[in-house]
Amino acid sequence: MQVTIDKNSGYCFGVEFAIQMAEDELNSGAETLYCLGDIVHNRMEVERLNQRGLRVIDREQLGTLHDCKVLIRAHGEPPETYQLALQNNLELIDASCPVVLKLQNRVKHAFDATTRENGQIVLYGQPGHAEVIGLAGQTRNQAIIVMHEADLDQIDFTRPVTLFSQTTKSTAGFYKMKSLIEARIAAAGGELESFDANDSICRQVSNREPQLARFALEHDVILFVSGRKSSNGKALFTVVNGVNPRSYFIENENEIQDEWLAEATSVGICGATSTPLWLMRQVAERVEGIGVAV
């Protein structure tokens, strides 16, 4: 049985940068480093770093901390987090992804401009997701967040609309939402010229969709490794499963069922932008240990 790990899978630049910053800080002698939320949406990696001294906290716990170091993960944070850090004398280790920071700046400028025109900022993204919280914070939390067609009912289509996307969302999903908004504007008698759609999906993420589709077609069975909290993981697995029905979503090697590999001569292992290479290697070792096709 041939087992291949997808060379294009694994951490994106932003996640890799954040984890490296955390490890550098812990290597410098810090016994404990706080992290606002999971540093990456992968339980196995969070547990590994916890053993090294990285302690995950939530926003409520952040308010109780004083005079210590807190890591800001790649997803970015809203302005109030930085204000709280100043008040509580917190030293922030800011690992916000440069792509996210640039988008936050674009959203803030668009909000300031569209407010003068009685317009609306719409964010295509997952409500409650850390990146979306940070983006909405640039609009004083006035942005309208949409994930499904029903969410569009929140928008006044007779007023200007500026659309952005969470950086890790599906490209196809964004353009479907764009088309739905255009249809709603036309039905409401609004002007399409007042609709500004910005494809702000990270290209390092969006380029993985066609790459993964090709990889999935090259193998009998696909094992897609990702944390179940990962928005990107859910989106990419949909792509994989769409072209290869013998695709299985797993968090680690212990979830593999031998019968999945029945009569398979090739097994492809891939993952999300939040999936560490060491975890995909463990999955490969487990498959290789099963031996010849069942």
C-alpha positions in Angstrom: 0.0 0.0 0.0 1.4 3.4 -1.0 1.0 6.1 1.6 1.5 9.8 0.6 1.4 13.0 2.7 0.2 16.0 0.6 3.2 18.4 0.4 0.8 21.4 0.2 -1.0 20.6 3.4 -0.1 21.8 6.9 0.3 25.1 8.5 -0.2 28.3 6.7 2.4 31.1 7.3 0.2 32.8 9.9 -0.2 29.7 12.1 3.4 28.7 11.7 4.5 32.2 12.7 2.3 32.2 15.8 3.5 28.8 17.0 7.1 29.7 16.5 6.6 32.9 18.5 5.1 30.9 21.3 7.9 28.3 21.3 10.6 31.1 21.2 9.0 32.7 24.2 8.8 29.4 26.1 12.4 28.5 25.1 13.6 31.8 26.5 12.8 30.6 30.0 9.2 31.6 30.5 7.5 28.9 32.6 4.0 30.1 31.7 2.7 32.0 28.7 -0.9 32.8 28.4 -2.7 32.5 25.0 -6.0 34.2 24.3 -8.0 31.3 22.9 -6.6 28.2 21.2 -3.4 29.1 19.4 -4.6 26.9 16.6 -7.8 24.9 16.0 -6.1 21.6 16.5 -6.6 19.8 19.9 -3.4 17.7 19.5 -1.2 20.8 19.0 -2.8 22.7 21.8 -2.2 19.8 24.1 1.5 19.6 23.0 2.1 23.3 23.7 0.2 23.1 27.0 2.8 20.6 28.2 5.4 23.2 27.4 3.7 25.9 29.5 1.2 27.6 27.1 -2.0 28.2 29.0 -5.2 29.0 27.0 -7.5 31.6 28.5 -10.7 33.2 27.4 -11.7 36.8 27.3 -13.2 36.8 30.7 -10.0 35.4 32.2 -8.0 38.0 30.3 -9.7 40.7 32.3 -8.4 39.2 35.6 -4.7 39.1 34.5 -2.1 41.7 35.4 1.6 42.1 34.9 2.2 39.1 32.7 2.7 38.0 29.0 -0.2 37.1 26.7 0.1 35.8 23.2 -2.2 37.1 20.5 -2.8 34.3 18.0 -2.8 34.5 14.3 -6.6 35.3 14.1 -6.0 38.8 15.4 -8.0 40.8 18.0 -10.4 43.7 18.3 -9.2 47.1 19.5 -10.6 46.6 23.0 -8.1 43.7 23.7 -5.2 46.2 23.2 -6.9 48.7 25.4 -7.3 46.2 28.2 -3.7 45.2 27.9 -2.7 48.8 28.6 -5.0 49.0 31.6 -3.7 45.7 33.1 0.0 46.2 32.3 -0.1 43.1 30.0 2.8 42.5 27.7 1.3 41.3 24.4 3.3 38.9 22.2 1.4 39.8 19.0 1.4 36.9 16.5 -1.5 38.3 14.5 -1.2 37.1 10.9 -0.1 39.9 8.5 -2.9 39.0 6.1 -5.5 39.4 8.9 -3.9 42.7 10.1 -4.1 44.1 6.6 -7.8 43.0 6.3 -8.6 44.6 9.7 -7.2 47.9 8.4 -9.2 47.6 5.2 -12.4 46.9 7.2 -11.7 49.9 9.5 -11.2 52.3 6.6 -14.2 51.0 4.8 -16.4 51.4 7.9 -15.2 55.0 8.4 -16.0 55.7 4.7 -19.3 53.9 4.5 -20.6 55.4 7.8 -20.6 58.8 6.1 -22.7 57.3 3.3 -25.2 55.6 5.6 -23.8 52.3 4.4 -23.3 48.8 5.9 -20.3 46.6 6.4 -21.1 42.9 5.8 -18.7 40.1 6.9 -19.0 36.7 5.3 -17.7 34.5 8.1 -18.5 32.3 11.0 -20.2 34.1 13.9 -18.1 33.9 17.1 -14.9 32.9 15.2 -11.9 34.7 16.6 -11.0 36.3 13.3 -14.5 37.5 12.8 -14.6 39.0 16.3 -11.4 40.9 15.5 -12.8 42.2 12.1 -16.1 43.2 13.6 -14.2 45.1 16.3 -12.9 47.4 13.6 -16.6 48.5 13.0 -17.4 49.0 16.7 -19.2 45.7 16.3 -21.7 47.2 13.9 -20.8 44.8 11.0 -23.5 42.4 9.8 -22.1 38.9 9.9 -23.5 36.4 7.4 -22.9 32.7 6.9 -26.2 31.5 5.2 -28.7 32.9 2.9 -31.2 33.5 5.7 -28.6 35.8 7.4 -29.0 38.3 4.5 -32.4 39.3 6.0 -30.4 41.6 8.3 -29.3 43.8 5.5 -31.1 46.9 4.2 -30.6 46.4 0.4 -31.7 50.0 -0.4 -28.5 51.3 1.4 -24.9 50.9 0.3 -23.3 47.5 1.1 -19.6 46.7 1.5 -18.8 43.0 1.7 -15.6 41.4 3.1 -14.8 37.7 3.8 -13.1 36.0 6.7 -9.7 35.0 5.3 -10.2 31.2 5.6 -13.7 30.9 4.1 -14.4 29.0 0.9 -13.9 31.0 -2.3 -17.0 29.4 -3.8 -19.0 30.2 -0.7 -18.0 33.9 -0.9 -18.9 34.3 -4.6 -22.2 32.6 -4.0 -22.9 35.1 -1.2 -21.9 37.9 -3.5 -24.4 36.7 -6.1 -27.2 36.4 -3.6 -26.6 40.0 -2.4 -26.6 41.3 -5.9 -30.0 39.5 -6.6 -31.4 41.0 -3.3 -30.3 44.5 -4.2 -31.9 44.2 -7.7 -35.1 42.9 -6.1 -35.2 45.7 -3.6 -34.8 48.3 -6.4 -31.3 49.3 -5.1 -28.3 50.3 -7.1 -25.6 47.7 -7.8 -23.1 50.5 -8.1 -23.5 50.9 -4.3 -22.3 47.3 -3.7 -18.6 46.9 -3.1 -17.6 43.2 -2.8 -14.0 42.5 -1.6 -12.6 39.0 -2.0 -10.4 39.0 1.1 -9.8 35.3 1.3 -6.2 34.4 1.9 -4.7 33.1 -1.4 -2.5 30.7 0.5 -5.7 29.2 1.7 -7.8 29.5 -1.4 -5.1 27.9 -3.6 -5.3 24.8 -1.5 -8.8 24.0 -2.8 -7.8 23.0 -6.4 -4.5 21.5 -5.1 -6.4 19.3 -2.6 -9.0 18.3 -5.3 -6.2 17.0 -7.5 -4.5 15.2 -4.7 -7.8 13.5 -3.6 -8.3 12.2 -7.2 -4.9 10.6 -7.2 -5.6 8.2 -4.3 -8.1 5.4 -3.5 -8.6 6.6 0.1 -8.1 10.1 1.6 -7.5 10.6 5.4 -8.1 14.3 6.1 -6.5 15.3 9.4 -7.9 18.4 11.1 -9.3 19.7 14.4 -13.0 19.7 14.5 -13.1 23.3 15.6 -11.3 24.4 12.4 -13.4 26.4 10.0 -10.8 26.0 7.3 -10.7 22.2 8.0 -14.5 21.9 7.4 -14.3 23.9 4.2 -11.3 21.9 2.8 -12.8 18.6 3.7 -15.9 19.5 1.7 -13.6 20.0 -1.3 -11.9 16.6 -0.8 -15.0 14.7 -0.1 -16.7 16.2 -3.2 -14.2 14.6 -5.6 -13.4 11.4 -3.6 -16.3 9.8 -1.6 -13.8 7.5 0.2 -12.5 10.5 2.2 -12.6 10.4 6.0 -12.2 13.3 8.5 -10.1 12.4 11.5 -8.4 14.3 14.4 -5.6 11.8 14.9 -4.4 8.3 14.0 -6.5 6.6 16.7 -9.7 7.3 14.7 -8.7 5.3 11.7 -10.9 2.3 11.0 -9.2 -0.6 9.2 -12.1 -1.3 7.0 -11.8 2.2 5.4 -8.6 0.9 3.7 -10.2 -2.3 2.3 -8.7 -3.0 -1.2 -6.9 0.4 -1.3 -3.6 0.4 -3.0 -2.9 4.1 -2.3 -3.8 6.3 0.7 -3.4 10.1 0.6 -3.1 12.0 3.9 -3.8 15.7 3.9 -5.1 18.4 6.3 -6.1 22.0 7.0 -4.0 25.1 7.4 -4.1 24.3 11.2 -2.9 20.8 10.9 0.7 20.1 12.0 3.0 18.0 9.9 4.0 15.8 12.8 0.4 14.8 13.2 0.0 13.8 9.6 3.2 11.8 9.9 1.7 9.9 12.9 -1.3 9.1 10.7 1.0 7.9 8.0 2.8 5.6 10.4 -0.5 4.2 11.6 -1.6 3.4 8.1 1.8 1.8 7.2 1.5 -0.3 10.4 -1.8 -1.8 9.1 0.2 -3.4 6.3 -1.1 -4.6 3.0 -4.6 -3.8 1.8 -7.2 -5.4 4.0 
